[in-house]
Amino acid sequence: MLLPGTGSDEVFVRAVFAGPLRALGVPLIAPPPPAGAALADGYLATLDALADEHGELLVGGISFGAHLAAEWAVRNPGRCGGLLAALPAWNGVPGPAPASRAASLTADLVAGSGVDAALAQTEGSPAWLRAELDRAWRRHGDGLAAGLRVAAGRPAPTLGELAGLAVPAGVGTCTDDPVHPTKVASEWAGALPRGVLGETTLTALGADRESLGRATLLAFLNARGTR
């Protein structure tokens, strides 16, 4: 089961991961985001229910979705068979992490002026990213600001907690992404006992959404060979 990032949705998750996973014969479960303030707890409950139904899970996500998947894996090491963590944005408390600040500022703007005003602030972003945000933010509806605030303030697993997760783990990064620094992804990969870093770029992601999925999945496949 793979989870989307802050303000994103399962449409983007499928665009990134469905093809690479299909090539390996692995089915993808990517449910839509729970509404508003239920974002984190709702996804964690869904992971619990899926593990109850199916047993061991390969979990992961993009950005905040990677944080939640790793949080669940740390809590449920016996029910996690592997981790696909694309674009982690921080470890431990968010502090001044760029992704946390951006989510907080966007939440304030959405709450105060509406989603159109928030989208207007993305004019300097690449066209593909603006289109993704336009679709996903509107789909979140009235719960967008609350969901952004949940993500902005929630701690990710600490490096010490990740060090206790001895499953194969692929950590994907875009080396030109200032919001999801490669330094953070490298720290995750280094802390995870069987973590491997996979790299691509935002430029490549803009042209081919699956580039991030392939980089993360290839890192995971390499991690399966480690002990």
Helices and strands as residue ranges (DSSP letters): E 2-3, H 10-23, G 36-38, H 39-54, E 57-62, H 64-75, G 77-79, E 80-86, H 98-113, H 115-120, H 127-140, G 141-143, H 144-153, H 159-162, E 169-174, H 182-191, E 195-200, H 202-207, H 210-223
